[in-house]
């Protein structure tokens, strides 16, 4: 008899199977205590969690050299399945020398807490300059993703993992669901078409406009904010989560939206990361995905619609559908949100502020225009950022 939670409802997972690498048994934990230990950081813990719960299906561990090179050079795994971002485990020279190929090791955090075991099947030296250029589109250390990648160890370990301890997400635990659980949720709600939305920012009026436009064509929206590592000047996840709760309460139909956290680190890899974001949401059960302006971008490293162009070129391989929206703004003449596709009026009638400018206004305690941000949301963000400054 099939366990109810083992059924895979809805859209076929990426690569055909929803991976489950969890082993939470006491015996496995005890056995792991006897193995050589390798200390990992929070970024790697996020990757381990997504590997284990099936968010990164069909991956079953950190990439071998063969898969790594295929992804960096050709944006596909060695078996031909599309995949855009290397999922790797970098280690120091010292750690690499201690670990033998085919050895099993225990992965622990800085405090020694056990999270997983890994059978090391590969050990290799990546070409990080090539990885930076192909994945991030630049070799500049000013790019936060490139800087992070350059700062890690010079050797990568590849091999399958088993998760022994689920990471805690603190105040966000009530919004945590695994892909198998979101799929069952959508099934129970009667949703056959679900659009996913990735965000690391508060929802402003342009986001709201494109989400609601997409909702006109599907059964439900999965609002799936990233809560792992982000860069220092991004709005903290706890403040953002309160803003999501607020806007959903006041402005969205309760029976057509679900808020679930995405426990990943942000790579800022622009077009390539847009593809990863789509793959993960497909594994969570989404049939559709929104790709907006400068998706997963940072600074001026990517063209405004470069992510849309790349995802369009591989759409047939992705096994899902995409909403690709132009930059949205409020038009005083139209009296509504619009894009260049729907609004005939010139720039002087349009109200649109950059995310950087809005963040500065919020930090200064200034409520942005209601045409840019809902006042209830702005209030939550200003209060949250004021508390953040007070603690610094």
Secondary structure, DSSP 8 states (H G I E B T S, - for coil): ---GGG---SS--GGGS----B---HHHHHHHTTSEEEE--HHHHHHHHHHHHTTTTT--EE--HHHHHHHHHHSB-TTS-B--S---EEE-HHHHHH--TT-EEEEE-TT--EEEEEE--EEE---HHHHIIIIIS---TTSHHHHHHHHS-SEEEEEEEEE-S----GGGGGG---HHHHHHHHHHHT-S-EEEEEESS---HHHHHHHHHHHTTSSEEEEEEB-S---TTS--HHHHHHHHHHHHHHHS-GGGEEE--B-------HHHHHHHHHHHHHHTT-SEEEE-TTTT--TTSS-TTHHHHHHHHTHHHHTSEEEE----EEETTTTEEE-TTT----GGGEE---HHHHHHHHHTT----TTTS-HHHHHHHHHHHHHHHHH-
